[in-house]
């Protein structure tokens, strides 16, 4: 079996991490041959270069590059894959006609979130409508995402994200992280997410300020693309900035999460968040926004708390509940880690993808 993976970019992000872990798992499995095509120069996950696989870069000359169809056609004719698995809406758009003409099975993996804008003005929604009819199956990482995109039930599959606990090997000691970040407070609360339209840093910062108005023993971290931007900093009261660390993109993310006491994800829409998985795998209780696929992983009052969107007072209240109760915080964190170990392991994710690939091949015969 030969699979060609396509992704628009391999910058730091959830689906990019998921594809990276899948390819690492397939390499260990050894039963499937695969190569990777990236439509940009950006490859954040450098461990891919240790896998001894072919990585092709088909970089677009401009945003709407019709020559990509010819480049993809040539790539497919050379590699002759049994299956093409795309990981975002842009690659799905380019691949749908090519796969149909060349009679290559297409697995459409663009469903990674839960769109709130379900109309043609949302480019991902529009590409879903254009590409789903030409896809042999549609894979989402949450039930909520598939439902939101209105994916056809007869060819839709849910495969949850998996966490690779080997990422916890050789972590930087917590005291070294605290020293590097100049953190002297007792508690650390963190949010790992890009500073973008779908992530609600405004609510996170407001909740932090509410808590800091009553106590001063907490440092709040923001980690991810553009969290260190001027726009991010401007959302924070300058009088409280000493209690914040805006870190931008960091490679040692597991070591930083390891010093958290609470992991937060304030958002407007979400599938299955890799950040939440990372918090839980590290044994940290989670406070996350209600909606999307979050309730498929976070069990309210068992592995953390689920709060309503854009409600900083509610978010602040749950932070204080956990900060004021060491036993509760530790119990929810332990249950969170156990849930990831049993329900969201990397081996389970890889095995489910392998089963899907085999079923697609069998159906084609």
C-alpha positions in Angstrom: 0.0 0.0 0.0 1.3 3.4 -1.0 0.0 6.6 0.5 0.8 10.2 -0.4 0.1 12.7 2.4 -0.7 16.3 1.4 -0.7 19.3 3.7 -0.7 23.0 3.0 1.9 23.9 5.7 3.7 22.1 8.6 3.9 25.1 10.9 3.3 24.7 14.6 -0.4 23.6 15.0 -2.8 20.9 15.9 -3.4 19.1 12.6 0.3 19.5 11.8 1.3 17.8 15.1 -1.3 15.0 14.4 0.0 14.3 10.9 3.6 14.2 12.3 2.7 11.7 15.0 0.8 9.6 12.5 3.8 9.4 10.2 6.1 8.5 13.1 3.6 5.7 14.1 3.3 4.4 10.5 7.1 4.3 10.3 7.3 2.2 13.4 4.5 0.0 12.1 6.4 -0.6 8.8 3.5 -2.0 6.8 2.7 1.1 4.7 4.9 3.0 2.3 4.2 6.8 2.3 5.6 10.1 1.2 4.8 13.6 2.2 3.9 16.7 0.1 4.0 20.1 1.7 2.7 23.2 -0.2 5.0 25.6 1.6 8.6 26.0 2.9 7.4 25.9 6.5 8.2 22.7 8.4 8.2 23.3 12.2 8.4 19.6 13.2 12.0 18.9 12.6 11.7 15.2 13.8 10.2 14.5 10.4 13.7 14.7 8.9 14.7 11.7 11.1 12.1 9.4 9.5 14.0 8.8 6.3 11.0 9.6 4.1 10.6 11.6 0.9 9.4 15.1 1.7 8.3 17.0 -1.5 7.7 20.8 -1.5 5.2 22.0 -4.0 5.2 25.7 -3.2 2.5 27.9 -4.6 3.7 30.9 -6.6 0.7 32.9 -5.5 -2.4 32.5 -3.4 -4.5 31.2 -6.3 -2.0 29.2 -8.3 -3.7 27.1 -11.1 -0.3 25.6 -12.0 -0.6 23.6 -8.8 -3.0 21.2 -10.5 -0.3 20.3 -13.1 2.3 19.9 -10.4 0.1 17.7 -8.3 -0.9 15.7 -11.4 2.8 15.1 -12.2 3.6 14.1 -8.6 0.8 11.6 -8.6 1.8 10.1 -11.9 5.3 9.6 -10.7 4.5 8.1 -7.2 1.3 6.3 -8.2 -0.2 6.2 -4.8 -3.1 3.9 -3.8 -4.5 6.6 -1.5 -4.0 10.3 -1.2 -4.8 11.7 2.3 -5.1 15.4 2.5 -5.1 17.4 5.8 -6.7 20.7 5.0 -9.3 22.4 2.8 -6.8 23.9 0.4 -5.1 20.6 -0.5 -8.6 19.0 -0.7 -9.6 21.6 -3.3 -6.5 21.0 -5.5 -6.6 17.2 -5.1 -10.3 16.5 -5.7 -10.2 16.8 -9.5 -6.8 15.1 -9.9 -7.8 12.1 -7.8 -11.1 11.7 -9.7 -9.4 11.8 -13.1 -6.6 9.5 -12.1 -8.9 7.2 -10.1 -6.9 7.6 -6.9 -8.7 7.1 -3.6 -9.0 10.4 -1.7 -9.3 10.6 2.0 -10.4 14.1 2.9 -9.0 15.1 6.3 -10.0 18.8 6.3 -12.5 18.5 9.2 -10.4 19.7 12.2 -12.7 22.2 13.7 -16.4 23.2 14.1 -17.2 26.2 11.9 -19.6 28.7 13.3 -20.0 30.4 9.9 -21.8 27.8 7.8 -22.1 29.6 4.5 -20.1 30.2 1.3 -18.4 33.2 2.8 -16.4 30.8 5.0 -13.7 29.4 2.5 -13.4 26.1 4.4 -17.1 25.6 4.4 -17.2 26.3 0.6 -14.3 23.9 -0.1 -16.1 21.3 1.9 -19.2 21.6 -0.3 -17.0 21.4 -3.4 -14.7 18.5 -2.3 -16.9 16.2 -0.2 -18.7 14.7 -3.2 -15.4 13.7 -4.8 -13.9 12.3 -1.6 -14.0 8.5 -0.9 -14.2 9.2 2.8 -14.2 12.2 5.1 -12.2 12.0 8.3 -12.8 14.3 11.3 -11.2 14.4 14.7 -14.5 15.0 16.4 -18.2 14.1 15.9 -19.1 17.7 16.4 -16.8 18.8 13.5 -18.3 16.3 11.1 -21.8 17.4 12.1 -21.0 21.1 11.7 -19.5 20.6 8.3 -22.5 18.4 7.3 -20.2 15.7 6.1 -22.1 12.8 4.4 -22.8 10.2 7.0 -22.3 7.2 4.7 -18.6 8.1 4.2 -17.7 9.9 7.4 -15.3 8.6 10.1 -14.1 10.0 13.5 -10.6 9.3 14.5 -9.6 11.2 17.6 -6.2 12.8 18.1 -3.6 10.6 19.8 -0.9 11.7 22.3 2.5 10.2 22.1 3.8 9.9 25.7 7.3 9.6 24.4 7.3 13.3 24.1 7.6 13.5 27.9 11.0 11.8 27.7 14.0 14.1 28.5 11.9 17.1 29.6 13.6 20.2 31.0 13.4 20.2 34.8 10.6 22.5 36.1 13.0 24.6 38.2 15.0 25.4 35.0 11.8 26.5 33.2 10.8 28.7 36.1 14.3 30.2 36.2 14.4 30.8 32.5 10.9 32.5 32.5 11.7 34.4 35.8 8.6 33.0 37.5 8.6 33.3 41.3 4.9 32.9 42.0 3.5 29.7 43.6 1.0 29.0 40.8 1.2 28.9 37.0 -1.8 29.0 34.7 -1.2 28.6 30.9 -3.0 28.7 27.6 -1.4 27.2 24.5 -3.0 28.5 21.3 -2.2 30.8 18.5 -3.3 34.4 18.9 -5.9 34.2 16.1 -9.5 34.9 15.3 -10.8 31.5 16.7 -8.9 31.7 20.0 -10.4 33.9 22.8 -7.3 35.4 24.4 -9.3 38.5 25.4 -11.5 36.4 27.7 -8.4 34.5 29.1 -6.6 37.8 29.9 -9.7 39.3 31.4 -10.3 36.2 33.6 -6.6 36.4 34.7 -7.0 40.0 35.7 -10.1 39.2 37.7 -8.1 36.6 39.7 -5.1 38.9 40.0 -7.4 41.6 41.5 -7.8 39.3 44.5 -4.4 37.6 44.8 -0.9 38.0 43.4 0.5 34.4 43.6 -0.1 33.4 39.9 1.8 33.8 36.7 -0.2 33.5 33.5 1.4 32.1 30.3 0.4 32.6 26.7 2.1 30.3 24.2 1.6 30.1 20.5 2.0 32.0 17.3 1.6 35.8 17.8 1.0 35.5 21.6 4.0 37.7 21.9 2.6 40.3 19.5 1.8 43.9 20.2 -1.9 43.1 19.7 -1.7 40.4 22.4 0.1 42.6 24.9 -2.4 45.5 24.4 -5.2 43.3 25.7 -3.5 43.2 29.2 -3.6 45.9 31.8 -0.1 47.4 31.9 -0.2 47.4 35.7 -0.5 43.6 35.8 1.9 42.8 32.9 4.5 41.5 35.4 2.2 38.5 36.1 2.1 37.5 32.4 4.6 35.8 30.1 3.8 36.1 26.4 6.1 33.5 24.9 5.2 33.2 21.2 6.1 29.9 19.5 8.2 27.6 21.7 9.7 24.2 20.8 9.9 22.9 24.4 6.2 23.0 24.8 5.9 19.8 26.9 8.4 21.1 29.4 6.6 24.4 29.8 3.1 22.7 30.2 4.7 20.5 32.8 5.1 23.5 35.1 1.4 24.5 34.7 -1.0 24.1 37.6 -4.0 24.6 35.3 -4.3 24.4 31.5 -6.8 26.8 29.9 -8.3 26.9 26.4 -10.6 29.9 25.8 -11.9 29.6 22.2 -14.8 30.3 19.9 -14.7 27.1 18.0 -12.8 23.9 18.4 -12.6 20.3 17.2 -10.4 18.1 19.4 -7.7 20.4 20.7 -4.1 19.1 20.8 -3.5 21.7 23.6 -6.2 20.1 25.8 -4.6 16.7 25.1 -1.2 18.0 26.1 -2.5 19.5 29.3 -4.3 16.2 30.2 -1.4 14.0 29.3 0.8 16.0 31.6 -1.7 15.4 34.4 -3.1 19.0 34.5 -6.8 19.9 35.1 -8.4 21.7 32.2 -10.7 24.6 31.9 -12.1 24.9 28.4 -14.8 26.7 26.5 -18.0 24.7 25.9 -18.8 23.8 22.3 -17.3 21.9 19.4 -15.5 18.7 20.2 -14.3 19.8 23.6 -17.0 17.8 25.5 -15.8 14.7 23.7 -12.5 14.8 25.6 -13.0 17.0 28.7 -15.4 15.5 31.2 -16.9 18.4 33.2 -16.0 18.2 36.9 -14.1 14.9 36.3 -11.0 15.9 34.3 -11.6 19.7 34.5 -14.3 22.3 33.9 -16.2 23.4 30.8 -17.3 27.0 30.8 -19.4 29.2 28.5 -17.8 31.2 25.7 -16.7 34.8 26.4 -17.5 34.6 30.1 -14.4 35.8 31.9 -16.1 35.9 35.3 -17.1 32.2 35.0 -13.6 31.3 33.8 -12.0 33.2 36.7 -14.3 31.5 39.2 -13.2 28.0 38.0 -9.6 29.0 38.1 -10.0 30.0 41.8 -11.8 26.8 42.6 -8.8 24.8 41.4 -6.2 27.1 42.8 -7.8 27.0 46.3 -8.1 23.2 46.5 -4.9 21.2 46.0 -6.6 17.9 46.4 -9.3 18.7 43.8 -6.6 20.0 41.4 -4.5 16.9 41.7 -7.5 14.5 41.5 -8.8 16.1 38.3 -5.3 16.2 36.8 -4.7 12.5 37.5 -8.1 11.6 36.0 -7.3 13.7 33.0 -4.0 11.8 32.4 -5.8 8.4 32.8 -8.4 9.4 30.2 -5.7 10.3 27.6 -3.9 7.0 28.3 -7.0 4.9 27.8 -9.0 6.9 25.1 -6.5 9.1 23.2 -3.3 7.1 22.9 -1.1 7.5 19.8 -1.2 3.7 19.2 -5.0 3.8 19.0 -5.0 6.7 16.6 -2.4 5.1 14.3 -4.2 1.7 14.3 -7.5 3.3 13.4 -5.9 5.1 10.5 -4.3 1.9 9.3 -7.7 0.1 9.5 -9.3 3.0 7.5 -6.6 2.8 4.8 -7.1 -1.0 4.5 -10.9 -0.7 4.3 -10.6 1.9 1.5 -8.3 -0.3 -0.5 -10.6 -3.4 0.0 -13.6 -1.4 -1.1 -11.8 -0.4 -4.3 -11.3 -4.0 -5.4 
